[in-house]
């Protein structure tokens, strides 16, 4: 039974662990951070509502990104050439520029008429909320995994605005003057008129005390029993509002049937009180957490004396679709029992 429980626990962990999943492709980071992988943003405010956004990675590493100005210069050269030979409309409202790992470049633009006639309500509301001008230029540095977004109210000002903006100096200013905020801030806004000035810092940390019901099924030794209980846990998140820690108390009760000649004669209740703590190993993915933790606790039972004041400890997992624990119980008769409990997700 011990080997079977260990094997079952190992298979469940392997099958549910998102860290084993292969990552493919490049994810575009959106302004409201709804993508699975969180990224930080540096907003460089230009004149009026014009702005440049540097998106990718963590702000504490942004000083290592030295290619922003070269990507900007390549883009400006390529788009001016494309406009000069009429292969790209100068009034295109959305332009995409891709620079691959080996230096290949590609310029794409959305159809102007389609952009003007097809109304995306959610997108327009976001533009109003974030004060985004009409013309957008999205530059993808695929080698360094950064995206540069440029928003202008007048497409004719593209050359002037880019030539007058030094992205690296803006990055250096933020790294020098806001380093202490990097661990708790995912978006910094930097004004450039009359010298650099940090105007806004955005963080999304949301801590909360959560009380949840717990229902599932457990295997203790050779006995299978339903389990019901309640968890009172303190949830701690990182700056992206992605869960990081869970810690608190758990109370469970499970019935054990007493049988004779295959007939149930009575039912004994076993109560369990445990202190638990879990850490999210998959903070890089908002929608697929993988918590691993540890618990220690005490069993109480008026009917089963070997379980009364029995000590237990175990390993916990909590994910998007499956929660379980693998426990070792030392009863008062100095026996060691192994348990596997699978909980319904909440």
N, C-alpha and C positions, 0 to 999 in steps of 0.2 A: 504493500500500500504506500509506503514511504517513497519508493522509486516512481510509482505511478503519479503521485501528487507532484513530485519534483519535475517529472517530464511534462505533465500537463501545464504546470506554471511556466516552464521554459518556453513551451510552444505558444502559449497565449501571449507572453511578452514579445516573442519574436514576430508574431503575426500582427500585433497591434502597434509596434514601435515605428513611428513615422521617420525616425532617424535612419532606418535602414532603407528608406525609399530613395530611389535615384532622382536627383534633381536635373531637369532638362530645361533648356530654353532660357530666355531672358524675360523677366517680368517688368512691365511698365508700371512705374510708381505713380499713383494718382494723388491729387492734392488733398483728398480727404482721408487718405491712408486706409482704403478699404481693401487693398491687396493683401495677400497672405503674408508676405514678407515685409515687415516694417522698415522704413528708411527715413533718414533725417533730411531736412530741407533748410537750405540757406536762401533767404529771399533778399535780393539786392534791389532796393527801390531806386528807380531812375526818376526823371522828371515826370510830373503829373501822376497818372496811374500806371505808367510803364514800369516793368519790373523784369528781373532775370532770376530764375530759380535754379539752384544747384541741388539735385536730388540724388541720394545714393549713400549707402553705408551708414556709419555713425558719425556724428559731428566731431567726435574726438579724433577721428582719422582724416578729416577733410583737409588738414594742412598737408597731407601726403599727396593730394591730388594736384599735380603740376601741369596737367595737359589742358585745362579748361580754356585758356586763352588761345592755344594753338588750334583747338577744335573750333572755337569761335571764328578764328581767322580763316580757317579752311572753309567753313560754312559760308562766310560772307563772300569769299572769292567765288565759290561754286554757284551760289544763288544769283550773284550779280551777272555771272557769265550765262547762266540759264535764262535769266530775264533778258539779257542783251540779244541772245539768239532766238528769243520767243518760244523756247521750250518750256517755260514756266511763266504763268500769269503773275504779273507784279502785284495784282490785287487779291491773290489767293489768301484766304483767311486762315488756312491751316497748312503748314509746311512741315514735312518730316525729313530729317537728315540722319543717315546712318553711317557710322564709321566702324568698320569691322576690325577684328584682331590683327589682320594682316595689312591694314591701311586702306582697303577698298572703301569707296564712298558712294552713297546713293542718295539722291534727292527726289522726294515725292511731294505732291501737293494735292489737296482735295479740290474737287470741282467747285468753283465759286457759286454757281447757280444752285447746286445741290445744298451747299452749306447755308445759303440764304433762305431757301425754301423749306427745308426739312427742319422743323423745330423740335429740339430735344429739351423738354421742359425741365428735367432734372439738371441737365447741363447748364441751361440758362439761369436757373436759380443759383447754381454754384458760382457762376460767373458774377452774378449780382452780389452774392454773399462775400466773395473774395475780391471783388472789385477788379475783375480781369478784363483788360481791353479786348478789342475785336480780333486783332491779328496775333496768331500763335505760331511759334516756331519751336519744334521739338527736336533737339539734337541728342542723339544716342551715341555715347562713347562705349561701345560694347566691350572693348578690351579692359577698360578700367571700371566698368559697371556703374557709370554715372550718366545722368540725364541732365541736360541743360535746357530749361524751358524759357523762352523769351516771349513776353507779351507787350504789344505796342498798340497804341490807339491810332497811329498813322504809319502805314507800311513804308511811306517815303522816308521816314526817319530811321529806318533799319541801319543803314550804313553809318549815319552820324552817331547813333546811340551805341552801336557796338565798337566803333573806333574810339569813342570817348570813355569806354568802360574797361577798367583793368580788373578782371575777376580775381586774379591771384592776389592782388593787393587787398581786395576785400576779404578774401579768405584769411590772409595773414593778420588783418586787423581783428577779425572775429576770434582767431586762435589765440591772439595775445590778450584780448580784453574780455572774453566770455568763456574761457576754458573751464572755469568753476561751474558753469551751467550745463556743460555737455552731458553729464550723466542723468540730468533730470529734465532736459529740454529736447524736443524733437524738431522744433522749428524756430529759427532765429530770423528776425527781420532787421535789415540794415539799411538805414537811410544814407544817401550819398551826397545830397545837396548840402553845401556849406561844410564839407568834411564828413567823415564816417561817424555814424551814431547808431547804436543798437536801440531800436524803438519798441520791439515786442519780443517776448519769449513765450513759447507755447509748450505746455506739458500735458500729458494725459493720464497721469497716475491716479488711479481710483481704488482705494482700499475700502474694504467693507467686511462687516461681520455677517455671515450667512448661516441660517439655520435650515437644514434640509432633512427630509425624510430619507430613510435608507431601507431598501427592500431587496432581497436576493435569496440565493440558495447557497448552503455551505456543506462541505464534507469535513467531518471531524472524526478521525480514525476511520471506522467502517460505517459511520452513520451519516446519512444525508438528511438535512433538515432545512426548512425555510427560515429566513432571518428577517427581522424587522427592527428598526431602530431610528435614531435621530443623530445627526451630526451638527455640531456648533463649531464653525471654523472661521478663523480670521483669514481673509483673502488679501494678499499683498500683490500689487501689480508693478510693472516697470513703467517707464515714461510714455510708452505707447498704449497704455491700458491693457497690456497683455499680462495675464496672470503669471506670477513668479513664485510665490510661496503660498502654502495653505497650512495652517496649524491650528490645533484646538482639541476638543473632546468629542468622543464618539460613544454613544450608548446603544447596545444591541441586545435583543432577547431572542432566543431560539428554543423551540420545543424539541424534546427528544422523547420518542415513543418507547415505552417499555412493553415488550412483547413476550408472550408465552405461547408456544405451539402455534406460532405465526398469527397470533391474535393480539391486538393492542389492548393491554390491561390498564394502562395509565399513561399520562403524559407529564413529563417533568420539564420545568422551565429552567434555563440557564441564562443568567444575565452577565453582560460583559461591559465593562467601562474601560476605555482606552484613551491614552494621550497620543496624538499622531502629528506628524509633520511631513509635508511633501514639497518637493522642488520641481519646477517645470524645466525639463531638459530641452524643450523645443520652443524656446522663446522667440526664435526666428520665424515662427509660423503662427499667425494669429488664430487661424481656424482649426488647428489640429494640435492641441496641447498634449504633452506627455509627461505627466507627473509621476515621479518615483519618490517613495518615502518610507518611513519607519514608524512603527507603533509599539507601545508597551501598555499592558493592561492587566486587569484582574477579573477573574470570573467569580460569580456568586451563585449558589444554588442551595435551596433548602432540602431538595429531594436527593440530589446526587452528591454525596459527601466528598467524593474524590475531586469534584469540580469546585467545591466551596473554598474560596481563597486560593484557587489555582492561578498561577502566573502564566501570562502569555506574551509573546513578542512576535513581530512579523514584518514582512516587506509589503508595501502597498503600491498599487498602480492606479492612476485615475487618468482617463483619456476622454476623447470625444464620444466614443461609442461603447466603451467597456471599462468597468471599474472592478478591481479584484484585489484580494490580499492572500498572501501565503503565510500561515501562522504556525508557530511551534508552541505547544501547551505543555507545561509541566504541572501535572496534577499533584494532589496532596499525598498520593501513594507512591510518589517518585517515579511515575511513569511519564514517558514522553509521547505526546500525540501530535500528529500533523494535520493541518487543516487548510482547505482551499475554499475561499468564499468569493462568489461572483455577484456583484451588485448591479441593479438596473441603473443606467445613467440618468442624472438629473442636470 
